[in-house]
Structures are given as C-alpha cells and as structure tokens.
Amino acid sequence: MASNLPEELLSKALKRREEVLLELEALEGFIKTYEKLLSLREAEGKFSSDEPHLFQPPTKRAAHAERIAGMIAAARKIIIAENRPMKRGELRERVEALGHRVVGKDKNKVFGTNLWRSGKFRMIDGQGYWPTDLELPSES
C-alpha cells in the first residue's frame, strides 16, 4: 500500500493545481470585467446626456418614484386582501409594517396624496380607498 502513496499525492496535487488555475482564470475575468466597468463609469462624463449609458445609476427622482410605486402596489394588495375600502391611516400603518417608508411631517396626508395622485384609487365616502379598476364588494 505504501508504494501507491507517491502516485496518489501527485494525482491530488495535479488535481488541486487544475482547480487553482481555474479559480485564477475566473478571478482574472472578474477583475477585467470590473476594470472595464470602472473605465466606462469614468468616461461617462464624456458622453452627451442624450446618449444611453449601460450602467447609469438611477436618479433620485427615479428612485423616489420606484419607492412610491412599491408603496402603492402594497396598498392595493392589502385592500384587496381585506376585501373592503380602507382609510388612509390604517392603510398607511399596514404598508409601513411591510417595510415601506412614508416620509413627511404628516405621514397620513403624504400617503393619501400619493394614493390620490396615482389615479389607481377612488375614495368611498366614509369608508376609505378602493382600487378604481375593481367593483366594490357591495356593488357586485
């Protein structure tokens, strides 16, 4: 048995060398890709604002709009799950409990304004908000 030990050690060393070379190749590819991305990012200022950029970060306005859209979608899901119109305070609390953030001095007012501006909700007198594209449970 001892006579096979050198061959086994050599076989394991050759296999490990192949693994290390593959890891090194992958690492080199990763580094080259990120170097290209960084050079594109640095050169971004050289392009006109009309030209598309591959890795342009979202603007603050786009990020804000995306945050609001997520909040509106969450509100819609909550209302549908409850199967009833909901007032903005209760709805805002439920949306925030899901991790959405409402920013402003009067959070209920800000939240209600966003619901109204979205055009996706109607106000049911004395009951709260309901999606415009759905019939009220009492209407069906």
C-alpha positions in Angstrom: 0.0 0.0 0.0 2.8 2.4 0.8 4.1 2.1 -2.7 1.0 3.9 -4.1 1.3 6.9 -1.8 3.6 9.0 -4.0 1.3 8.5 -7.0 -1.8 9.4 -5.0 -0.1 12.5 -3.7 1.0 13.5 -7.2 -2.5 12.9 -8.5 -4.1 15.0 -5.8 -1.5 17.8 -6.3 -2.2 17.8 -10.1 -5.9 17.9 -9.5 -5.6 20.8 -7.0 -3.3 22.7 -9.4 -6.0 22.4 -12.0 -8.7 23.7 -9.6 -6.4 26.7 -8.6 -5.7 27.6 -12.2 -9.5 27.6 -12.9 -10.1 29.8 -9.9 -7.3 32.1 -11.0 -8.8 32.3 -14.5 -12.2 33.2 -13.1 -10.7 35.8 -10.8 -8.8 37.4 -13.7 -12.1 37.5 -15.7 -13.8 39.2 -12.7 -11.1 41.8 -12.4 -11.0 42.6 -16.1 -14.8 43.0 -16.1 -14.8 45.4 -13.2 -11.9 47.4 -14.6 -13.9 47.8 -17.8 -17.0 48.9 -15.8 -14.9 51.4 -13.9 -13.4 52.8 -17.0 -16.9 53.2 -18.6 -18.1 54.9 -15.5 -15.2 57.3 -15.5 -15.7 58.0 -19.2 -19.5 58.6 -18.7 -18.9 62.3 -18.3 -17.5 62.4 -21.8 -20.8 61.4 -23.4 -23.7 63.8 -24.2 -26.7 63.4 -21.9 -28.7 62.1 -24.9 -26.6 59.0 -25.4 -27.6 55.9 -23.5 -25.3 54.6 -20.8 -25.1 50.9 -19.9 -24.6 51.3 -16.1 -26.2 54.6 -15.3 -27.4 54.7 -11.7 -31.0 55.7 -11.1 -31.6 59.4 -10.4 -33.0 60.4 -7.0 -36.3 61.1 -8.7 -36.4 57.7 -10.3 -35.6 56.0 -7.0 -38.3 58.0 -5.3 -40.9 57.1 -8.0 -39.9 53.5 -7.6 -40.4 53.6 -3.9 -43.8 55.3 -4.2 -44.9 52.7 -6.9 -44.0 49.9 -4.5 -45.9 51.5 -1.7 -49.0 51.9 -4.0 -48.8 48.3 -5.1 -48.6 47.2 -1.5 -51.6 49.3 -0.5 -53.6 47.7 -3.4 -52.7 44.2 -2.3 -53.7 45.0 1.3 -57.1 46.5 0.3 -57.9 43.5 -2.0 -56.9 41.0 0.8 -59.2 42.8 3.3 -61.9 43.0 0.6 -63.1 46.3 1.9 -62.2 50.0 1.4 -59.6 51.2 3.9 -59.0 54.6 5.5 -55.5 56.1 4.8 -54.3 55.9 8.4 -55.0 52.2 8.8 -53.7 51.5 5.3 -50.5 53.6 5.9 -49.8 51.7 9.1 -50.2 48.3 7.3 -48.0 49.5 4.4 -45.3 50.7 6.8 -45.5 47.4 8.7 -44.5 45.7 5.4 -41.3 47.8 5.3 -42.3 50.7 3.1 -41.3 54.1 4.3 -43.6 57.1 4.2 -41.6 60.4 4.6 -43.1 63.6 5.7 -44.3 65.6 8.7 -47.9 64.4 8.3 -47.5 60.8 7.1 -51.2 60.2 6.6 -51.5 63.3 4.4 -48.4 62.4 2.3 -49.6 58.8 1.9 -53.2 59.9 1.0 -51.8 62.4 -1.6 -49.7 59.6 -3.2 -52.7 57.3 -3.4 -54.8 60.1 -5.0 -52.1 61.1 -7.4 -51.6 57.6 -8.6 -55.0 57.6 -10.1 -55.4 54.0 -9.1 -57.8 54.5 -6.2 -61.1 56.2 -5.6 -62.4 57.5 -2.3 -65.6 55.8 -1.0 -67.3 58.3 1.3 -66.9 57.4 5.0 -65.2 54.1 4.1 -61.8 54.8 2.6 -59.8 54.0 -0.5 -60.7 51.3 -3.1 -58.9 50.4 -6.4 -60.5 52.2 -9.4 -60.3 49.1 -11.6 -62.4 46.9 -9.2 -66.0 46.8 -8.3 -66.8 47.3 -4.6 -67.9 44.1 -2.9 -71.2 45.7 -2.2 -71.6 46.7 -5.9 -71.2 43.1 -7.2 
